[in-house]
Structures are given as C-alpha cells and as structure tokens.
C-alpha cells in the first residue's frame, strides 16, 4: 500500500510517516473513560480525535482493530496509589453495587458517543474482566526483577528499572527531578521510593472491589489494565496508542515501563495524544469540578451555557481546532461553530439543486487533493474545513449567478462533501443519519415548495400561505425570488 499519512509521535517528538507493522492490518489502542460519572466535553475530545483517525485509516484501506478500554476498577482518587477507588466511592455514596455504577454511566457514555456520531470501537474490554491477564503481567515483571512485594501490595521499582532502561522517555521527565520533587504520602511507607507505582494493591477491609492473587486479596494498579489488554488484543507490538495529553504522565509512562520490564521492549510504535479542552485556561476535568457534561450541552441546562448545543455543533467545534492544540470553551466559540456548520450543510443541500452549465467559470479541481494533503499532514482537520468553506463560497456564487459549474464539477463537489464532511470528519444531520437523511430531508422540503408553487399558480393563496407559515413555524426560512423559492433551516 502507498504510505501517505504522517502523524506526530509523542515518543520521538516529531511527525513520522505511518507505516503499519502488519499491513494492511492496523492495531490501535485508546484509553477510554473511567465510568463513575457522566461524560463531559473533555471526554468528547479524545473520542472524536481517535474517531477521526479510525475513519481515515479505514478510508485509506487499512483493516483497523480499534480497542478502547473501560476502566471500572483500580483508578484511585487523584490518579495516585492512595485513596479510594473512584467507582467504589461512587457506589458507597449511592448505596449501589460498583457494577451498577459502571453499567449506568457506561450506557450514558455510549448514548453520548452515538449522538456525537463516534463509531464504536472493534473491542471495548473492561479492566475488571481482565484480572487474570493483569496478575500474569505483574508476575512477569516480578520475575524479571523490576517489582517487589510489600505488605501484600506489589510496586514497580522505578529506580532499578531506570538503571537498565529509561523511565521518563515519553514525558521527558528525569527521575532525579521526580525523586527530588516527590513528597512522602501518608500510608505509602511500604514503598521503597516515592516514585514507585502500584502494580497490585492489597485491599483494605472496607474496599468492596477485590480479587485473590499470589500476594493478597486485592486489585490491580491503574496502569496495568492497558498494558495487559493491549497485549491480549493487539499483540506484543502494535501500531498506535492514543489518549489525552494528561495521560502522558504518569499513565502512559508507566505503561511503557511495564511493557519493557515484562517483555524487553515497548509494545507501541506511535504514541498519539490530543490536547486539552480548557475553561478560562484551566483543564476541564471531574477532579477539578469545572466540567460541563455532554447532556448539559445538549439540553443547555448548565449555568455557564446560554443555549443548548446540538451534538454536531460540539463535534464541529472540536474538529475546527487541530487535535494537538488547546481548545478553550466559550459560548461565543460554540455559537460560531454552529453557524459555520449550518453554512456547510446548507451549501451541500444547495448542490443538488444548482443548474449545471456547459463549462465552469471556477476551478474546483484541487479541493479534493488539498483535503487529502491536510489529512495526511497529521490529521489537519481545520485545513480540511477551510477547503470546504472555499467550496461554499463557490456554491453561493453559482446560486447568485456570479459563477457557473459544469455537471461534472457539481458532482465532484458533492463527492468531496460526502467524503470529507460526512465520511471522514463524521458530521451528520441532526437526526444522526448522515448525508443520506439530509438529502431526503431536503427533497421533502423541495416537494412541499413545489406543491406550493402549483397552488399559487391556481391562485389558492390560502393553501400557499399555510404551507409557508407552517414551514416557518418549524424553523425554515422561505424566500421567494424571481428565479423561484429558496429555503434554509
């Protein structure tokens, strides 16, 4: 296969040509949510970023196995090795079984992802369903001398590992600086070194999620699940590991250490990270309490929102920025995205109704190639969108009689919109059915307006006005012109 996609590798800190290990197969693992609360805008960004990559890789002809995990055990408060399990704490507060909490929020997460038109992954493994694999991983690391048991828990020996390998290779952090900046945490005297991290935790009597192991009745450390499940479903080496930039350290750094300590080499060839969603310059997150859930965006119920925002406006808002750049939330930015997406959708709807000319007065031949060039340059979705807006200006010029397009060029623009706006960027109409439903929707309105023209010709003004008024009440803007009737939603 021709290799055209370049992607930024966090490990090497540069863009690299993407060449799969086992072409045409591609293995991609992305860190999914810890399901103890509703998904917020910060969760939408990695989901949409890696949905874009998933869609584009499939378009290029690759057979992609996309694994996105669900963390339902082992993720302790503040991403540390002390404190309460986030899901267990929610279950205790709500007086529920932990798996009731998991199932409730996972169902809601899937519903939000469907609204955002995020394709489901190939496999969605749960951490709690892979305890055996995580215990086996810990055993391998102990056997290779890079972990130690202490009071029923098992910790990764970072200092010993660093003498043979490099801890901090992904994040760029130096172990001496980490050790100097580390403070002793209460209850962590069982660690040899404050930078060591838990592979297995001995469960305290009040801990309600625990399993038997060679070391204690306990539960796996947060970092183990992705190493164990990535290897189970994608092999000892695979192509892409993705996630938010906030996971580079400690989570992904620890994953690399676990892989090298257990099998002698890292499993991942391309580490890909999206940047953060911020509010007033601060990362949006549950732990900071500054988040807005996706459902609150959809219904406009949060105090910081001035209106509800459709799921596609949120998806478009995220894709208007490059995935490695920060996106700062504001109502003004979301409203601008909503208007921009509306312009694109309207222009696409007009394409099917524009008259074809003998020849084109505008050259549109390079729009497709520039869209591909942008996607191949580290998934540059903002440039793809700008190319589509250029096409909108051409379409509007044709509508105004200031330009002309041949039948071939009109078809080319329709195909470009279908490919890039719908198939790759993943936009859909409000009903979630993609461009097919949008076309049917437009044809239904055209049919009503055609009937209106007939009744007007028969001087049935009452029926004509009724059609116009009821369409207006539904949110349509109807404009009678010398050349016919135009509409937009």
C-alpha positions as CSV (number, residue, x, y, z in Angstrom):
1,X,0.0,0.0,0.0
2,X,1.0,3.6,-0.6
3,X,2.0,5.3,2.7
4,X,0.8,8.9,2.7
5,X,-0.2,9.6,6.3
6,X,2.3,11.4,8.6
7,X,1.4,11.5,12.3
8,X,3.0,13.2,15.3
9,X,4.7,10.6,17.6
10,X,4.9,11.9,21.1
11,X,7.7,9.4,21.8
12,X,10.1,10.9,19.1
13,X,8.6,14.4,19.3
14,X,8.2,14.7,15.5
15,X,5.9,13.8,12.7
16,X,6.6,10.4,11.2
17,X,5.3,8.6,8.1
18,X,2.8,6.0,9.3
19,X,3.9,2.5,8.2
20,X,1.9,-0.3,9.9
21,X,3.7,-3.4,11.4
22,X,1.5,-5.9,9.6
23,X,0.0,-4.1,6.6
24,X,-2.9,-3.8,5.8
25,X,-3.8,-4.5,9.4
26,X,-3.5,-1.7,12.0
27,X,-3.7,-2.1,15.7
28,X,-4.9,0.9,17.7
29,X,-5.5,1.2,21.4
30,X,-7.1,4.3,23.0
31,X,-7.6,4.9,26.7
32,X,-11.3,5.1,27.4
33,X,-13.3,6.6,30.3
34,X,-13.3,5.7,34.0
35,X,-17.1,5.3,34.3
36,X,-18.1,6.9,37.6
37,X,-19.9,10.0,36.2
38,X,-21.4,11.4,33.1
39,X,-19.1,12.1,30.1
40,X,-18.1,15.8,29.7
41,X,-16.6,17.9,26.9
42,X,-13.1,16.8,27.9
43,X,-14.2,13.2,27.2
44,X,-15.6,14.2,23.8
45,X,-12.2,15.4,22.5
46,X,-10.2,12.1,22.6
47,X,-13.3,10.2,21.4
48,X,-13.7,12.5,18.4
49,X,-10.0,12.7,17.7
50,X,-9.4,9.0,17.5
51,X,-12.7,8.5,15.7
52,X,-11.3,10.8,13.0
53,X,-8.1,8.7,12.9
54,X,-10.1,5.5,12.8
55,X,-12.3,6.7,10.0
56,X,-9.3,8.0,8.0
57,X,-7.3,4.8,8.4
58,X,-10.3,2.8,7.2
59,X,-10.7,5.1,4.3
60,X,-7.1,4.6,3.3
61,X,-7.8,0.9,3.0
62,X,-6.4,-0.4,6.3
63,X,-8.2,-3.1,8.3
64,X,-8.2,-1.5,11.8
65,X,-8.7,-3.3,15.1
66,X,-9.6,-0.4,17.4
67,X,-9.5,-1.2,21.1
68,X,-10.9,1.3,23.6
69,X,-10.9,0.2,27.2
70,X,-13.3,0.9,30.0
71,X,-11.7,1.5,33.4
72,X,-14.0,0.0,36.1
73,X,-11.6,-0.8,38.8
74,X,-8.2,0.3,40.1
75,X,-8.4,4.0,39.3
76,X,-7.8,5.6,42.7
77,X,-8.6,9.2,43.6
78,X,-6.2,11.9,42.3
79,X,-4.6,9.3,39.9
80,X,-2.4,8.2,42.8
81,X,-1.7,4.9,44.6
82,X,-3.6,6.0,47.7
83,X,-7.2,6.9,48.4
84,X,-10.4,5.3,47.4
85,X,-11.3,3.7,44.1
86,X,-13.3,6.2,42.2
87,X,-16.1,3.8,41.2
88,X,-16.2,2.1,44.7
89,X,-16.5,5.5,46.3
90,X,-19.4,6.4,44.0
91,X,-21.0,3.1,44.8
92,X,-20.7,3.6,48.5
93,X,-22.1,7.1,48.3
94,X,-25.1,6.0,46.2
95,X,-25.5,2.7,48.1
96,X,-25.2,0.7,44.9
97,X,-23.1,-2.2,43.7
98,X,-20.0,-1.0,41.9
99,X,-21.1,-2.7,38.7
100,X,-24.4,-0.9,38.9
101,X,-22.5,2.4,38.8
102,X,-20.4,1.1,35.9
103,X,-23.4,0.0,33.8
104,X,-25.4,3.1,34.4
105,X,-22.6,5.5,33.3
106,X,-21.4,3.3,30.6
107,X,-24.9,3.2,29.0
108,X,-25.0,7.0,29.2
109,X,-21.5,7.3,27.8
110,X,-22.4,5.2,24.8
111,X,-25.6,7.3,24.2
112,X,-23.5,10.5,24.2
113,X,-21.0,8.9,21.8
114,X,-23.8,7.9,19.4
115,X,-25.1,11.5,19.5
116,X,-21.6,12.7,18.6
117,X,-21.5,10.2,15.7
118,X,-18.5,8.4,17.2
119,X,-18.1,5.0,15.7
120,X,-18.0,2.1,18.2
121,X,-14.5,0.5,18.7
122,X,-13.8,-3.0,17.5
123,X,-13.3,-4.2,21.1
124,X,-14.2,-2.5,24.3
125,X,-12.6,-4.5,27.1
126,X,-13.3,-3.8,30.8
127,X,-10.4,-3.8,33.4
128,X,-12.5,-5.9,35.8
129,X,-12.8,-8.6,33.1
130,X,-9.1,-9.0,32.7
131,X,-7.8,-9.5,36.3
132,X,-6.1,-12.8,35.3
133,X,-4.1,-11.1,32.5
134,X,-3.1,-8.3,34.9
135,X,-1.9,-10.7,37.5
136,X,0.1,-12.5,34.8
137,X,1.7,-9.2,33.8
138,X,2.7,-8.4,37.4
139,X,4.2,-11.9,37.8
140,X,6.4,-11.3,34.7
141,X,7.6,-8.0,36.0
142,X,8.5,-9.6,39.4
143,X,10.3,-12.5,37.7
144,X,12.4,-10.0,35.7
145,X,13.4,-8.2,38.9
146,X,11.6,-4.9,38.4
147,X,9.0,-5.2,41.1
148,X,8.8,-6.1,44.8
149,X,6.1,-7.2,47.2
150,X,5.4,-5.1,50.3
151,X,2.7,-5.8,52.8
152,X,0.6,-7.6,50.3
153,X,1.0,-5.0,47.6
154,X,3.3,-5.1,44.6
155,X,5.2,-2.0,43.4
156,X,7.2,-1.2,40.3
157,X,10.9,-0.5,41.2
158,X,11.4,2.7,39.1
159,X,14.9,3.4,40.2
160,X,16.1,-0.1,39.3
161,X,14.3,-0.1,36.0
162,X,15.9,3.3,35.2
163,X,19.4,1.9,35.7
164,X,18.8,-0.6,32.8
165,X,16.3,1.5,30.7
166,X,14.9,5.0,30.7
167,X,11.9,6.0,32.9
168,X,10.6,9.3,31.6
169,X,11.3,8.6,27.9
170,X,7.8,9.6,26.8
171,X,7.2,12.6,29.1
172,X,10.8,13.9,29.1
173,X,10.9,13.9,32.9
174,X,14.1,13.0,34.6
175,X,14.0,10.5,37.5
176,X,16.3,12.6,39.8
177,X,13.9,15.6,39.4
178,X,10.9,13.4,40.1
179,X,12.6,12.0,43.2
180,X,13.5,15.4,44.5
181,X,10.1,16.8,43.9
182,X,8.2,13.8,45.3
183,X,6.8,14.1,48.8
184,X,6.1,11.2,51.1
185,X,2.4,10.4,51.1
186,X,0.5,9.2,54.2
187,X,0.2,5.5,54.1
188,X,2.9,5.0,51.5
189,X,5.7,3.9,53.8
190,X,5.5,0.4,52.2
191,X,7.1,1.9,49.0
192,X,10.9,1.8,48.7
193,X,10.8,5.0,46.8
194,X,8.1,7.7,46.4
195,X,8.3,7.5,42.6
196,X,7.5,3.7,42.6
197,X,3.9,2.9,41.4
198,X,1.5,0.2,42.3
199,X,1.1,-2.9,40.2
200,X,-1.2,-4.6,42.7
201,X,-2.8,-3.2,45.9
202,X,-3.7,-5.1,49.0
203,X,-7.4,-4.4,49.6
204,X,-8.3,-2.9,53.0
205,X,-11.2,-4.5,54.8
206,X,-13.6,-1.7,53.7
207,X,-12.6,-2.0,50.0
208,X,-15.5,-3.6,48.2
209,X,-13.7,-4.5,44.9
210,X,-11.1,-7.2,45.3
211,X,-9.8,-10.5,43.8
212,X,-7.5,-13.3,45.0
213,X,-3.9,-13.1,43.9
214,X,-0.5,-14.7,44.9
215,X,0.2,-11.6,47.0
216,X,-3.1,-10.7,48.7
217,X,-6.8,-10.3,48.2
218,X,-6.7,-7.0,46.3
219,X,-7.0,-5.2,43.0
220,X,-4.7,-4.2,40.1
221,X,-3.0,-0.8,39.8
222,X,-4.5,1.6,37.4
223,X,-1.7,1.3,34.8
224,X,-1.7,-2.4,34.5
225,X,-5.0,-2.7,32.6
226,X,-3.9,-1.0,29.4
227,X,-0.6,-2.9,29.1
228,X,-2.4,-6.3,29.8
229,X,-5.4,-5.7,27.5
230,X,-3.4,-4.0,24.7
231,X,-1.1,-7.1,24.5
232,X,-4.0,-9.5,24.7
233,X,-6.0,-8.0,21.8
234,X,-3.2,-6.4,19.7
235,X,-0.1,-8.5,20.4
236,X,3.3,-7.8,21.9
237,X,3.8,-4.9,19.5
238,X,1.1,-2.8,17.8
239,X,0.9,0.4,15.9
240,X,-0.9,3.2,17.7
241,X,-1.7,4.0,21.4
242,X,-3.8,7.1,21.9
243,X,-5.2,9.2,24.6
244,X,-5.4,12.7,26.1
245,X,-2.2,14.6,26.8
246,X,-2.9,14.5,30.5
247,X,-2.2,10.7,30.4
248,X,1.4,11.0,29.1
249,X,2.5,11.1,32.8
250,X,2.1,9.0,34.8
251,X,-0.3,6.6,33.0
252,X,1.4,6.1,29.6
253,X,4.9,6.5,31.0
254,X,4.1,3.6,33.4
255,X,2.7,1.6,30.5
256,X,5.9,1.8,28.6
257,X,7.9,0.8,31.8
258,X,5.6,-2.2,32.4
259,X,5.9,-3.4,28.8
260,X,9.7,-3.1,28.7
261,X,10.0,-4.7,32.2
262,X,7.8,-7.6,31.2
263,X,8.8,-8.3,27.6
264,X,12.1,-6.4,27.0
265,X,10.6,-3.8,24.6
266,X,7.8,-1.3,24.3
267,X,4.6,-2.5,22.7
268,X,3.8,0.7,20.9
269,X,5.3,2.3,17.8
270,X,3.3,5.6,17.6
271,X,2.2,7.3,20.7
272,X,-0.6,9.9,19.8
273,X,-2.1,12.4,22.2
274,X,-4.8,15.0,21.8
275,X,-4.6,18.3,23.7
276,X,-7.0,19.5,26.4
277,X,-10.3,21.3,26.5
278,X,-10.0,24.2,28.9
279,X,-12.3,26.6,30.6
280,X,-10.7,30.0,31.3
281,X,-7.3,28.4,30.6
282,X,-7.7,25.6,33.1
283,X,-8.1,21.9,32.1
284,X,-11.7,20.7,32.2
285,X,-12.0,17.7,34.5
286,X,-14.1,15.9,37.0
287,X,-11.4,16.2,39.7
288,X,-11.3,20.0,39.3
289,X,-15.1,20.3,39.3
290,X,-15.1,22.7,36.3
291,X,-16.7,20.4,33.8
292,X,-19.9,20.6,31.7
293,X,-21.4,17.2,30.9
294,X,-22.4,16.4,27.3
295,X,-26.0,16.1,28.3
296,X,-25.9,19.6,29.8
297,X,-24.6,20.8,26.4
298,X,-27.3,19.0,24.6
299,X,-30.1,20.5,26.8
300,X,-28.5,23.8,27.8
301,X,-29.1,23.2,31.5
302,X,-25.6,24.2,32.8
303,X,-25.4,27.8,34.3
304,X,-22.4,28.6,32.0
305,X,-24.4,27.9,28.9
306,X,-26.5,30.5,27.1
307,X,-28.3,27.9,25.0
308,X,-28.5,24.2,24.2
309,X,-25.9,23.0,21.6
310,X,-26.6,20.1,19.2
311,X,-24.1,17.2,19.3
312,X,-22.9,18.0,15.7
313,X,-22.1,21.6,16.7
314,X,-19.9,20.2,19.5
315,X,-18.2,17.7,17.2
316,X,-17.6,20.5,14.6
317,X,-16.3,22.8,17.4
318,X,-13.7,20.2,18.4
319,X,-12.6,19.4,14.8
320,X,-12.2,23.1,13.9
321,X,-9.0,23.0,16.0
322,X,-6.1,20.7,15.3
323,X,-6.1,17.8,17.8
324,X,-2.7,18.8,19.3
325,X,-3.8,22.4,20.1
326,X,-5.7,23.5,23.1
327,X,-9.4,24.4,22.7
328,X,-10.8,26.9,25.2
329,X,-14.6,26.7,25.8
330,X,-16.8,29.7,25.3
331,X,-20.4,30.2,24.3
332,X,-19.2,32.5,21.5
333,X,-16.9,29.9,20.0
334,X,-19.6,27.2,20.1
335,X,-22.2,29.6,18.5
336,X,-19.7,30.4,15.7
337,X,-19.2,26.7,15.1
338,X,-22.9,26.1,15.0
339,X,-23.3,28.9,12.3
340,X,-20.3,27.5,10.4
341,X,-21.6,24.0,10.3
342,X,-25.0,25.4,9.2
343,X,-23.4,27.1,6.3
344,X,-21.7,23.9,5.2
345,X,-24.9,21.9,5.5
346,X,-26.9,24.5,3.6
347,X,-24.3,24.6,0.8
348,X,-24.3,20.9,0.5
349,X,-28.1,20.9,0.3
350,X,-28.0,23.6,-2.5
351,X,-25.5,21.5,-4.5
352,X,-28.3,19.1,-5.6
353,X,-30.4,22.0,-6.9
354,X,-27.9,24.1,-8.7
355,X,-28.3,24.3,-12.5
356,X,-25.4,22.8,-14.5
357,X,-23.6,24.9,-17.1
358,X,-21.7,23.9,-20.2
359,X,-18.4,24.9,-18.6
360,X,-17.2,26.0,-15.2
361,X,-16.0,29.5,-14.6
362,X,-14.3,28.5,-11.3
363,X,-11.6,25.9,-10.9
364,X,-12.5,23.4,-8.1
365,X,-10.2,20.6,-9.2
366,X,-7.7,20.9,-6.4
367,X,-10.1,21.0,-3.4
368,X,-10.1,17.2,-3.1
369,X,-6.3,17.0,-3.3
370,X,-5.8,19.8,-0.7
371,X,-8.2,18.0,1.7
372,X,-6.1,14.8,1.4
373,X,-2.9,16.8,1.8
374,X,-4.3,18.3,5.0
375,X,-5.5,14.9,6.4
376,X,-2.1,13.3,5.6
377,X,-0.4,16.1,7.5
378,X,-1.1,14.8,11.0
379,X,-5.0,14.9,10.6
380,X,-5.2,18.6,10.0
381,X,-9.0,18.9,10.2
382,X,-9.0,22.7,10.4
383,X,-7.5,22.9,6.9
384,X,-9.9,20.4,5.5
385,X,-12.8,22.5,6.9
386,X,-11.3,25.7,5.4
387,X,-11.1,24.0,2.0
388,X,-14.8,23.1,2.3
389,X,-15.6,26.7,3.1
390,X,-13.9,27.7,-0.1
391,X,-16.3,25.4,-1.9
392,X,-19.2,27.1,0.0
393,X,-18.2,30.4,-1.5
394,X,-18.2,28.9,-4.9
395,X,-21.6,27.3,-4.4
396,X,-23.0,30.6,-3.2
397,X,-21.5,32.4,-6.2
398,X,-23.3,30.0,-8.6
399,X,-26.5,30.5,-6.7
400,X,-26.2,34.2,-7.1
401,X,-25.5,33.9,-10.8
402,X,-21.9,35.2,-10.5
403,X,-20.2,31.9,-11.4
404,X,-21.0,28.6,-13.2
405,X,-20.2,25.0,-12.7
406,X,-20.4,22.1,-15.1
407,X,-22.3,18.9,-14.3
408,X,-19.0,17.1,-13.7
409,X,-17.8,19.8,-11.3
410,X,-21.1,19.8,-9.4
411,X,-20.8,16.0,-9.0
412,X,-17.2,16.4,-7.9
413,X,-18.2,18.9,-5.1
414,X,-20.9,16.6,-3.9
415,X,-18.5,13.7,-3.7
416,X,-15.9,15.9,-1.9
417,X,-18.5,16.9,0.7
418,X,-19.8,13.4,1.2
419,X,-16.2,12.0,1.6
420,X,-14.7,14.7,3.8
421,X,-17.6,16.3,5.7
422,X,-19.6,13.2,6.3
423,X,-17.4,10.0,6.0
424,X,-14.1,11.3,7.4
425,X,-15.0,14.3,9.6
426,X,-18.0,12.3,10.7
427,X,-20.6,15.1,10.6
428,X,-24.3,14.2,10.2
429,X,-27.6,15.9,10.1
430,X,-29.4,16.5,13.4
431,X,-31.2,13.2,13.1
432,X,-27.9,11.3,13.1
433,X,-28.4,9.6,9.8
434,X,-25.6,11.2,7.8
435,X,-25.9,12.8,4.4
436,X,-28.5,10.3,3.1
437,X,-31.0,11.6,5.6
438,X,-30.0,15.1,4.9
439,X,-30.7,14.7,1.2
440,X,-34.1,13.1,1.9
441,X,-34.9,15.9,4.3
442,X,-34.1,18.5,1.6
443,X,-36.1,16.7,-1.1
444,X,-39.1,16.5,1.2
445,X,-39.0,20.3,1.7
446,X,-38.5,20.8,-2.1
447,X,-41.6,18.7,-2.7
448,X,-43.7,20.9,-0.3
449,X,-42.4,24.0,-2.0
450,X,-43.2,22.5,-5.4
451,X,-46.8,21.9,-4.3
452,X,-46.9,25.5,-3.0
453,X,-45.9,26.7,-6.4
454,X,-48.7,24.7,-8.0
455,X,-51.4,26.1,-5.6
456,X,-50.1,29.6,-6.1
457,X,-50.4,29.1,-9.9
458,X,-54.0,28.1,-9.2
459,X,-54.5,31.2,-7.1
460,X,-55.1,29.1,-4.0
461,X,-53.5,31.8,-1.8
462,X,-54.8,30.2,1.5
463,X,-53.0,26.9,0.9
464,X,-49.9,28.7,-0.3
465,X,-49.7,30.8,2.8
466,X,-50.5,27.8,5.1
467,X,-47.5,25.9,3.7
468,X,-45.2,28.9,4.0
469,X,-46.4,29.7,7.6
470,X,-46.2,26.2,8.9
471,X,-42.7,25.7,7.4
472,X,-41.7,29.0,9.0
473,X,-43.1,27.8,12.4
474,X,-40.9,24.7,12.1
475,X,-37.8,26.8,11.7
476,X,-37.5,27.2,8.0
477,X,-36.7,30.5,6.3
478,X,-38.6,30.7,3.0
479,X,-37.6,33.3,0.4
480,X,-39.5,33.9,-2.8
481,X,-37.2,35.2,-5.6
482,X,-37.5,36.0,-9.3
483,X,-35.9,32.6,-10.1
484,X,-38.0,30.5,-7.7
485,X,-38.2,29.8,-4.0
486,X,-35.2,29.3,-1.7
487,X,-35.1,27.9,1.8
488,X,-32.9,27.2,4.7
489,X,-33.3,25.7,8.1
